[in-house]
């Protein structure tokens, strides 16, 4: 297997953490969809990362499909419950985290455009999604040690990746001070090598 992606994408980081937690061997090839003449579209017609190239050269995308595939390849360290409501709730956490990432990425990209071309209304709308999403995370976590049930799962990976991305790209969003329960969870996650070794870098 070979993972195609960048060091800044939260979706790529999610996959890298799953690979590490599952102890799966996988080559990692750095490619950005923003580079001129990027090859990404030849692997993913949507022009996005991550892409996981299987041994038979089949490309898998997006991150939610990839992590489900990776979790199913081995029985060790299962990160997604097999079925029923338990599985649904973990995937719900992932959907919330990915949605916050989508909005945060949108804000970052809009802010990179020339000032005259930026839409303040669009930025405000996306920032509201981020704010409401983080509050929902905090409310759902409450006083629990983990996002779902009594152990580490894909839900915690997704949430940790999102919080890390906000610190990286939107440091003005001071979620730590507002939501100490999320800060406590994030600090605990950062003690895991899979998180510490995949901190996004520009």
N, C-alpha and C positions, 0 to 999 in steps of 0.2 A: 504493500500500500504506500501511497505517497499523498501527503497533504499539501495543497497549494494555498498559499495565503500570505498575509502581511503580519507585521508585529504590532500593528495598531488596531486591527479589527477586533471588536469584542466577540464577534461570532467565531472568528478563527481561534481566539483564546479559549472560548468555551470548548471547542473540539480538542485543542491541545491539552486542556486540563482533563477531559474525559480519557484521552489516550493515556495520560500519565497515571490517572487513578486506576485505570483498567490494566496498567502495565503492558500495553500493546506496543509493539515495535512498528514504527512508521517513519519514513523519511519525510522531511519538511523542506519544501522548496519555496523560497521567498519570491513572490510575484505580487505586484500591485495592479489592480484594475485601472488605476489612474495614470499609469505610465503610457507614454506614446507607443502606439503599435503593440499594445498589450495582447498577450496570447490567451488571456482569460476567456474571451468569447469563443475560442475554439474548443474550450472544455465546458463552459457554462454559457449558453446563449444569452443569459441575463447579464453577463459581464460582472458577476459578483464572486467574492470569496466568502467562505472557504469552498474549495472543491476537493473531494477525496477521490483519488484515482485508485480503483481496485486493481488487483493483480492481473485481471483480464482486460485492463484499460477502460473499464466502465467508469464514467465520472458520476459521483454522487453529489448532490446539492439539494437544499441549503443546509445550514447547521443543524436544524431539527431532525432532518432525515439522516444526516451523518451520525449524530450522537445516538440515535435509535439503533442504527445499524451496528455501531461499535459496541453498544451495550449488549446487543444480542449475540455477539460473536463468541463471548466467553461467559461462563457462569460466575466467575469471581467478581467480587465487588459490584454487585448489581446496583445500578444507579436509578433505574426506572422500574417500578413495580410491574409485575407481569400483566395484570389486568384489573378490571373493576374500578371502583371509586378511587382506590389508592393511586393507581396509574393516572387517572384523570386529574387528580389534584396536583401531582408532581408536574404534569404537562401544563397545567394551568399556571403554575409558578413560572415555568419557562416562557410561556406566552406573554405573561406580564413583563418579565425581564426583557425579553426581546423587543417588546413594544416600546419600552422606555429607551432601549438602545436605538431603535429606529428614530425616535423623536430627537434624541441627543445628537445622533449623527447628522440629522437634518439641520439642527441648529448650528452645529460646527461648520457644515458645508455652506450654509447660507451666510454665516459670518465671514467666510473666506471670499465671498464675491465682492466686487467693487461696491463701495458704500451706496452709490447712486442706484445700484441694481438690487439692493437688499430690500426685503419686505419685512418691515417691523411687525406687521400683523401676523405673518407666517411664523416668525421667530417666537412671538408671544404665544401663539397657539401651541407650538411644539414644546415650549418651556412649561406650559400648563400641563401638558400630558406627562412630562417628566415629574413635575411636582406632585400631581395626583397619583401617579404610579408609585412613587417612593412612599407616599403616605399609605397607600394600600398595602405595600410590602410590610411596612412597619406595623400597621394594624393587624395584618394576618399573622405576622410573626409573634406579636405580643411578647410574653415572657418565656416563650419556648426556646430551647437550646438550638433547635434546628428548624428549618422551614417546614418540613413535613415529618410527622410521626416523631420517632425518637432517635433517628440516625441520619447520617450524611447521605445526600441523594443529589440527583441532577438539579433539584430545586435550589439547593444551596450553591451549586456551581453557577447556575444561571444568575442568581441574585448577586453573588460575589463578583462575577464578571461585570455586571451592570454597575455596581457601586464603584468598582475599580475604573471603569471607563469614564464615569462622571468625574472622578478625581483627576483623571488624565486630561480630558477634553473640556469639561465644564467646571473648573475648580471654584467658580463663583457660586455654584450650588452647594451650599454648606449643609449637606444632609447629616453629617456627623453630629453637629450641635443640636439639630432638631430631633434626630431619631437615635438616641443612645443604644437602643436595642439592636439596630442595624449596624452601628459602629462596633458593638461587642461581637456580633456574628462575623463581621468582616475581619476584625483583628484575629479572631480564632481561625478563620479560613486562611489568612496570610501566614499562619504557622505551618501550613501544609506545603510541601515542596512544589507540588503541582501549581499552586498559586504563586508562590514566591519566585519561581523560575519563569513565569510567563507574564510578568508585569509589562504592560505596553510601553514601548519606547518609540519616539519619533524618529 
